Amino acid sequence: MFMGEFQHSIDDKGRVIIPAKFRDLLGSSFVVTRGLDKCLFVYPLQEWEVLEQKLKALPLMKSDARAFTRFFFSGATECEWDKQGRVNLPGSLRDYAKLEKDCVVLGVSNRVEIWSRDTWEQYFQQSEDTFNEIAEKLVDFNFDL
């Protein structure tokens, strides 16, 4: 399980260091793709395969299902670590997530998320203000904290 929040920076070549405990869980090869809320999602190959099966099960005749599947797969790239434990993020993914220098690396259960620090701070502040409302809505899904 991935958990925690880590502050990092991206170098001029688009490389970012991922915390060692996340690298161990991600394995030597993993998938980076566009995530929701303008961040990047990073999946171990095994989790990516689970997500792939779920997306393949969506009805092809529904335009929303096609759009969602395109969104995830068109941005996906398989990555590996360099000798310093960095991953080189493709320019198109950095552009999507507005990753320039300062970033935040989050552990979120079955995936890692990479956020622009500014985007994360804005998102967190907005979410923090409505956290109680969000928790109440989750009760509708039989979710108990």
KEVEXGU-73599 format. One record per residue (C-alpha): residue number from 1; residue in one letter; chain; y, z, x negated. Coordinates in steps of 0.001 Angstrom, whole numbers, plus 500000, padded with zeros to 6 digits. Example, Ala and Ser with C-alpha at 12.3 -4.5 7.8 and 13.67 -1.06 7.14 Angstrom:
+-----+----+----+--------+--------+--------+
!   i ! aa ! ch !     py !     pz !     px !
+-----+----+----+--------+--------+--------+
!   1 !  A !  A ! 495500 ! 507800 ! 487700 !
!   2 !  S !  A ! 498940 ! 507140 ! 486330 !
+-----+----+----+--------+--------+--------+
This chain:
+-----+----+----+--------+--------+--------+
!   i ! aa ! ch !     py !     pz !     px !
+-----+----+----+--------+--------+--------+
!   1 !  M !  A ! 500000 ! 500000 ! 500000 !
!   2 !  F !  A ! 503464 ! 499110 ! 498753 !
!   3 !  M !  A ! 506225 ! 501679 ! 499213 !
!   4 !  G !  A ! 509506 ! 502655 ! 497618 !
!   5 !  E !  A ! 512905 ! 501175 ! 496792 !
!   6 !  F !  A ! 513907 ! 499989 ! 493317 !
!   7 !  Q !  A ! 517194 ! 498616 ! 491985 !
!   8 !  H !  A ! 516880 ! 495637 ! 489631 !
!   9 !  S !  A ! 518828 ! 492633 ! 488440 !
!  10 !  I !  A ! 518038 ! 488956 ! 488154 !
!  11 !  D !  A ! 518646 ! 487300 ! 484808 !
!  12 !  D !  A ! 520375 ! 483943 ! 484270 !
!  13 !  K !  A ! 517015 ! 482117 ! 484469 !
!  14 !  G !  A ! 516186 ! 483576 ! 487894 !
!  15 !  R !  A ! 513676 ! 486152 ! 486678 !
!  16 !  V !  A ! 513322 ! 489649 ! 488099 !
!  17 !  I !  A ! 511204 ! 492574 ! 486955 !
!  18 !  I !  A ! 508909 ! 493964 ! 489622 !
!  19 !  P !  A ! 507890 ! 497641 ! 489285 !
!  20 !  A !  A ! 504598 ! 498088 ! 487406 !
!  21 !  K !  A ! 502869 ! 499812 ! 490335 !
!  22 !  F !  A ! 503687 ! 496797 ! 492520 !
!  23 !  R !  A ! 502478 ! 494351 ! 489843 !
!  24 !  D !  A ! 499126 ! 496122 ! 489765 !
!  25 !  L !  A ! 498723 ! 495755 ! 493531 !
!  26 !  L !  A ! 499969 ! 492149 ! 493616 !
!  27 !  G !  A ! 497488 ! 490995 ! 490983 !
!  28 !  S !  A ! 497975 ! 488237 ! 488438 !
!  29 !  S !  A ! 498807 ! 485595 ! 491065 !
!  30 !  F !  A ! 500707 ! 486120 ! 494323 !
!  31 !  V !  A ! 502827 ! 484272 ! 496903 !
!  32 !  V !  A ! 506604 ! 484457 ! 497314 !
!  33 !  T !  A ! 508200 ! 482973 ! 500424 !
!  34 !  R !  A ! 511238 ! 483187 ! 502664 !
!  35 !  G !  A ! 511152 ! 486394 ! 504635 !
!  36 !  L !  A ! 512935 ! 487500 ! 507733 !
!  37 !  D !  A ! 516442 ! 488976 ! 507609 !
!  38 !  K !  A ! 517422 ! 486858 ! 504549 !
!  39 !  C !  A ! 515078 ! 488480 ! 502047 !
!  40 !  L !  A ! 511996 ! 487244 ! 500193 !
!  41 !  F !  A ! 508467 ! 488339 ! 501086 !
!  42 !  V !  A ! 505947 ! 488752 ! 498272 !
!  43 !  Y !  A ! 502256 ! 488901 ! 499205 !
!  44 !  P !  A ! 499089 ! 489516 ! 497203 !
!  45 !  L !  A ! 496834 ! 486465 ! 497650 !
!  46 !  Q !  A ! 494457 ! 488408 ! 499895 !
!  47 !  E !  A ! 497275 ! 489421 ! 502264 !
!  48 !  W !  A ! 498669 ! 485880 ! 502196 !
!  49 !  E !  A ! 495290 ! 484574 ! 503326 !
!  50 !  V !  A ! 495270 ! 487052 ! 506237 !
!  51 !  L !  A ! 498757 ! 485892 ! 507257 !
!  52 !  E !  A ! 497709 ! 482263 ! 506872 !
!  53 !  Q !  A ! 494806 ! 482774 ! 509287 !
!  54 !  K !  A ! 497105 ! 484388 ! 511844 !
!  55 !  L !  A ! 499631 ! 481558 ! 511575 !
!  56 !  K !  A ! 496890 ! 478924 ! 511847 !
!  57 !  A !  A ! 495791 ! 480565 ! 515108 !
!  58 !  L !  A ! 499200 ! 479999 ! 516705 !
!  59 !  P !  A ! 499233 ! 477231 ! 519331 !
!  60 !  L !  A ! 500259 ! 473948 ! 517701 !
!  61 !  M !  A ! 501718 ! 472663 ! 520970 !
!  62 !  K !  A ! 504381 ! 475405 ! 521055 !
!  63 !  S !  A ! 507561 ! 474460 ! 519211 !
!  64 !  D !  A ! 508304 ! 478085 ! 518251 !
!  65 !  A !  A ! 504888 ! 478406 ! 516627 !
!  66 !  R !  A ! 505411 ! 475178 ! 514664 !
!  67 !  A !  A ! 508886 ! 476260 ! 513564 !
!  68 !  F !  A ! 507722 ! 479713 ! 512464 !
!  69 !  T !  A ! 504772 ! 478271 ! 510520 !
!  70 !  R !  A ! 507037 ! 475710 ! 508823 !
!  71 !  F !  A ! 509489 ! 478433 ! 507888 !
!  72 !  F !  A ! 506858 ! 480481 ! 506065 !
!  73 !  F !  A ! 504782 ! 477745 ! 504444 !
!  74 !  S !  A ! 507530 ! 475370 ! 503365 !
!  75 !  G !  A ! 509178 ! 478066 ! 501271 !
!  76 !  A !  A ! 505980 ! 479536 ! 499860 !
!  77 !  T !  A ! 505152 ! 479297 ! 496191 !
!  78 !  E !  A ! 502354 ! 480824 ! 494156 !
!  79 !  C !  A ! 503729 ! 482789 ! 491216 !
!  80 !  E !  A ! 502485 ! 484603 ! 488134 !
!  81 !  W !  A ! 503955 ! 487204 ! 485798 !
!  82 !  D !  A ! 505429 ! 486437 ! 482431 !
!  83 !  K !  A ! 504592 ! 488656 ! 479445 !
!  84 !  Q !  A ! 507431 ! 491074 ! 480311 !
!  85 !  G !  A ! 506274 ! 491595 ! 483907 !
!  86 !  R !  A ! 508919 ! 489335 ! 485402 !
!  87 !  V !  A ! 508574 ! 486701 ! 488078 !
!  88 !  N !  A ! 510652 ! 483533 ! 487985 !
!  89 !  L !  A ! 511996 ! 483017 ! 491498 !
!  90 !  P !  A ! 512543 ! 479365 ! 492482 !
!  91 !  G !  A ! 516184 ! 478385 ! 493020 !
!  92 !  S !  A ! 515624 ! 477462 ! 496669 !
!  93 !  L !  A ! 514298 ! 480963 ! 497411 !
!  94 !  R !  A ! 517114 ! 482628 ! 495458 !
!  95 !  D !  A ! 519616 ! 480549 ! 497442 !
!  96 !  Y !  A ! 517999 ! 481485 ! 500762 !
!  97 !  A !  A ! 518128 ! 485226 ! 499992 !
!  98 !  K !  A ! 521537 ! 484996 ! 498257 !
!  99 !  L !  A ! 520025 ! 486481 ! 495095 !
! 100 !  E !  A ! 522480 ! 486219 ! 492237 !
! 101 !  K !  A ! 522490 ! 489339 ! 490076 !
! 102 !  D !  A ! 521816 ! 492725 ! 491659 !
! 103 !  C !  A ! 518777 ! 493040 ! 493874 !
! 104 !  V !  A ! 516615 ! 495621 ! 495583 !
! 105 !  V !  A ! 512816 ! 495505 ! 495465 !
! 106 !  L !  A ! 511131 ! 497260 ! 498386 !
! 107 !  G !  A ! 507540 ! 498198 ! 499068 !
! 108 !  V !  A ! 506797 ! 497571 ! 502747 !
! 109 !  S !  A ! 503146 ! 498368 ! 503495 !
! 110 !  N !  A ! 501252 ! 495111 ! 502787 !
! 111 !  R !  A ! 504081 ! 493225 ! 501053 !
! 112 !  V !  A ! 507001 ! 493514 ! 498672 !
! 113 !  E !  A ! 510482 ! 492447 ! 499744 !
! 114 !  I !  A ! 513263 ! 491271 ! 497427 !
! 115 !  W !  A ! 516797 ! 491601 ! 498763 !
! 116 !  S !  A ! 520260 ! 490879 ! 497483 !
! 117 !  R !  A ! 521751 ! 494337 ! 496972 !
! 118 !  D !  A ! 524723 ! 493501 ! 499233 !
! 119 !  T !  A ! 522516 ! 492121 ! 502005 !
! 120 !  W !  A ! 520203 ! 495154 ! 501799 !
! 121 !  E !  A ! 523090 ! 497620 ! 501965 !
! 122 !  Q !  A ! 524535 ! 495867 ! 505025 !
! 123 !  Y !  A ! 521132 ! 495679 ! 506719 !
! 124 !  F !  A ! 520320 ! 499311 ! 505942 !
! 125 !  Q !  A ! 523664 ! 500550 ! 507214 !
! 126 !  Q !  A ! 523287 ! 498622 ! 510475 !
! 127 !  S !  A ! 519684 ! 499748 ! 510920 !
! 128 !  E !  A ! 520465 ! 503337 ! 510047 !
! 129 !  D !  A ! 522979 ! 503458 ! 512882 !
! 130 !  T !  A ! 520301 ! 502384 ! 515391 !
! 131 !  F !  A ! 517231 ! 504009 ! 513834 !
! 132 !  N !  A ! 516704 ! 506414 ! 516745 !
! 133 !  E !  A ! 516901 ! 503540 ! 519250 !
! 134 !  I !  A ! 514420 ! 501512 ! 517209 !
! 135 !  A !  A ! 512027 ! 504483 ! 517070 !
! 136 !  E !  A ! 512253 ! 504893 ! 520855 !
! 137 !  K !  A ! 511414 ! 501203 ! 521374 !
! 138 !  L !  A ! 508337 ! 501542 ! 519162 !
! 139 !  V !  A ! 506969 ! 504148 ! 521581 !
! 140 !  D !  A ! 506420 ! 501225 ! 523953 !
! 141 !  F !  A ! 503872 ! 499911 ! 521428 !
! 142 !  N !  A ! 501916 ! 503201 ! 521371 !
! 143 !  F !  A ! 503410 ! 503952 ! 517981 !
! 144 !  D !  A ! 503912 ! 507606 ! 517163 !
! 145 !  L !  A ! 505732 ! 508908 ! 514087 !
+-----+----+----+--------+--------+--------+
